[in-house]
Amino acid sequence: MQSSLISKIEKAKRYAQQPERISISDFEATFRGENSTHRISCRDGKWNCTCDFFAQWGHCSHTMALQRLLGAMLPSEARSSPMSE
């Protein structure tokens, strides 16, 4: 393997251990829940999920799971949830 590629792989490993370097702004995801598959999005720090619970409460297990998973990579307004209060 070329030495330049090896150094890029090592750099990628270091970056992967520092998620605070990454800032996610807008995204969409598919979440396969226990009962159904849902579309989740985050736009301008605001969450949306196609599940019925989110429609009523403005948060759900799907969005809270992504908040835990993505943590510091999210904009500050997208990090807050009932589980962080």
N, C-alpha and C positions, 0 to 999 in steps of 0.2 A: 504494500500500500504506500502511496506517495506520502512523504513527510508533511506536506501542506494539508492533505486530507486528514491525517492523524491529528494534527494540531487543531483543526476545525472540530473534529469529533470531541476532543478533550475540552475545548472551549464550550461546546454545546452542553456537555455534561455539567460544567461549572454553572452555566446559565440556568440549566434546569433545576439546580439546587438553590437558585435565587429568584423565586417567583415575583419578588417585589420589583424586579427590573421590567416586568411586563405590565402594560396597562391595556385592559380590554374595555372598549367603549360600547359598541353596539354588536350584538350577536343574536343568532337564533340557534336553537338546539331541539332535538327530538329526545324526549324522555320516555323510556319504556317503563311505566309504572306497573304495579301489581295487577291492576284491573284494566288498564288501557294505555295507549300511547298518546302523549300530549306534546304540543308545540309550545316551547318556552322561548321568550325573547326578552332582551334587555335593551332598551332604547333611551338614551339620555338619562341613564341611571334609574329608569323606571321599569319594573318587571311586568310581564304578562305571561299567563299560562292559560291553556285552553280547558283546564279541568274546572269542574263545577265549584269546588271549594274556593279556588282563586276568585272566581266571579263574585262570590258572596263576601269574601274576607280580605281580598287584596294581597294575600300571600298563601302559600301552600307548601306541602312537603317537597314538591319538586323544585320550587324556587329556593327554599331554604337549603336543600341539598346542594344546589349549585353555588349558593353563597358560601357554604362551608368548603366546597371543593376549590372554588376560584379565589376566595379570600382577598388577599391584598392586591390581586390583579384587577379587581373591580373598582370602578369609581366610588368614592366614599358614599355617595347617596344610594348606591345599589347594595352596599354592605349591610345596612341596618335591617333588622327583621325582629319579630317577636322573640326569637331564640337568643338574640344578642342584647336584649333589654333586661 
